């Protein structure tokens, strides 16, 4: 799956100075991964854990590109070389000034060409064992896409199901704390997976970045041990779960959490406390349900929120909106749900979920 190859410099070169060219398989072999693309390229997607040290920022890339088209390639390369040299010097004098002699950085750009090559060459001249990612980000992205189409089928998934508010995410955290393998898709997507699922102050990543996070997580998991994951539909907020992963989840063994309405209401009030403190944001999210329930129902729910009748409001939302949708979705997507082991959640305390995790692992580890 992760193939390794290294192209070494020729015999006439000093191996301490000439950068190696390595594949995506070797990402974990380096002390630091450096993405020298522009900030906008980096924001869309990057190798998880990489640092962004642009050799050309967005404005400089635009400047060089415009000159290339409107003046000449020679003038564009001349100004580009000056900018790249200046930026690499700044990175050397700031971020990397304290790196030791035995530091091993891996550097990549869009295609593994001039931008990463310039920094890798200079770092090698310093004396660091710098390497360049063969094919750059494009090769990395191809590896992510290929692996996400096959890797999910290699794991034994245990899907944690249960209606909204029963503590599925809390059980995942307790399982991870007990040493189980966990893939927390909602954490990777920065979303709780419902119409009220936005995390305050935390925008969702781009689709490509979400896939990179999943890929990186899968690389750390052991095939011989089960992996616990929360039941999801095809989308988490605005992001799509990779097709091979959701297909593998839907076919897998399930665990079902159950809890009485008062317990679920209490858990949801803890999870969504930001809405209790920000009524306008809550009203805005409810407006998204107007097409399903009409202005009169949404108006009544908004009035309940304004009056602070949260227990009554959350109960109505569970019974009228979340539970019917959950039942339809789960029964259609998870054929093994009826045979799932049932765990009862009697309270929202951390020790309750820790006990449930230990009980589950005792029978499924």
KADAHU-V236673 format. One record per pair of residues at least 6 apart in sequence whose ideal C-beta (glycine too) atoms are under 6 Angstrom apart, sorted by the first residue. I is the first residue (numbers start at 1). J is the second residue. Records with the same first field share a line. If there is no record, write none. Layout:
I->J, J
This chain:
2->25
3->25
4->25
5->23
6->20, 22
7->21
9->18
17->124, 125
18->124
19->120, 124, 130, 131, 132
20->131
21->132, 134
22->131
23->134
24->140, 143
30->104, 106
31->103, 104
32->105
33->47, 50, 106
34->51, 53, 105, 107
35->42, 46, 50, 52
36->53, 55, 109, 115, 116, 119
37->109, 110
38->54, 57, 58, 61
39->58
40->58
42->52
44->206, 208
45->208, 209, 212
48->212, 213, 216
53->91
55->84, 87, 88, 115
56->83
60->83
64->76, 80
67->75, 76
68->76
84->118
88->119, 122
101->127
103->128
104->129
105->130
106->131
107->116, 119, 120, 132
108->116, 133, 136, 137
109->115, 116, 136
110->136, 137
111->136, 138
112->133, 134, 135, 136
116->132
120->130, 132
123->130
124->130
144->211, 212, 215
147->215
148->215, 242
149->244
151->218
152->244, 245, 248
153->248
154->223
155->227
156->226
157->227, 229, 248, 249, 252
158->226, 228, 253, 255
159->229, 231, 249, 252, 254
160->168, 171, 230, 255
161->231, 254, 256, 330, 337
162->168, 256, 257
163->323, 326
164->322
165->264, 267, 268
166->257, 259, 264, 345
167->267, 345
168->230
170->353
171->353
172->182, 184, 230
174->353, 354, 357
175->182, 228, 357
176->182
178->357, 358, 361
180->228, 361
181->221, 225, 227
182->228
183->217, 227, 229
185->232
186->192, 193
188->213
189->210, 236, 239
190->199, 202, 204
191->197, 204, 236, 237
193->236
195->285, 288
196->285
197->237
200->274
204->237, 238, 239
207->239
210->239
221->227
232->241
233->329
234->241, 246
250->333, 334
253->336
254->334, 336, 337, 340
255->340, 341
256->340, 342
257->343, 345
258->342, 344
259->345
261->315
263->345
265->311, 314, 315
266->348
267->348
268->314
275->282
279->305
282->305
283->302
286->298, 301
290->298
301->313
304->313
305->313
330->337
343->356
